Amino acid sequence: MLTHPTLDQLNAMGLYGMAKAFNDLAANAESDSLRHADWLALLLDREAAHRQDKRLGEGVRFFV
């Protein structure tokens, strides 16, 4: 699997949570047993969490 071009493309698209999750999953031997749909679900969950964390962090700075 070509990991570097995929990571480059995810980062270029601003999908930083997915890029980190992709890197983490690719480095974890246990993730080889996951189905494609499960891999995708994990990537999407991490991207959503990353964006939520970013939004929450921006709100804190606004009120400080």
N, C-alpha and C positions, 0 to 999 in steps of 0.2 A: 504494500500500500504506500502511496506517495503521501507522506505526512507533511512535509514542508510546503509544497504548493497549496495544499488544503488549508494549512494554518495561515499562510500568507493571504489567501483569498478571504478567509473568515475575518482576519484582522483588517484587510483593505475595505471590507464591507461594514466594518464597525461592529462586528459580532464578537466582541471580546470575551464574553462569558462562554459562548460556544467554543471559541478557540481554546480557551483554557481547559474546558471540559474535554474537548477532543484530545488534547495533549495528555491529560490525565488518564483518560480511558485507553488511549493507545499504549501508554506505559504500563498499564495494569493487565497482567496475564489473565486474570479472572474475567475480564471484559470480553475475551474471545468467545465465551459461551453465550453471550447475549445475542438476541435476534436483532436484525437491522432496525426494526420498529422500536425496540427497547433502547438501542443506542441513540436513535433520533430523539426519543422521548427524554432521555437524560440530557442530551445537548440542549434541547428546547427549555427544559426546566432550569438548567444552569444559566441560560441566557436571560430568562425571565427573572430569576433571582438577582442576577447581576444588574439588570436594569432597575429593579425595585430598590435594591441597595443604593444605587446611584441617585435615584429620585429622593429617597429618604435622606441621604447625605446632603443633597442640595437644599432640602427643606430645613435641615438643622442649621445650615449656614445662614439661611435667610432670617431666622428668628434670633440668632445670636448677636 
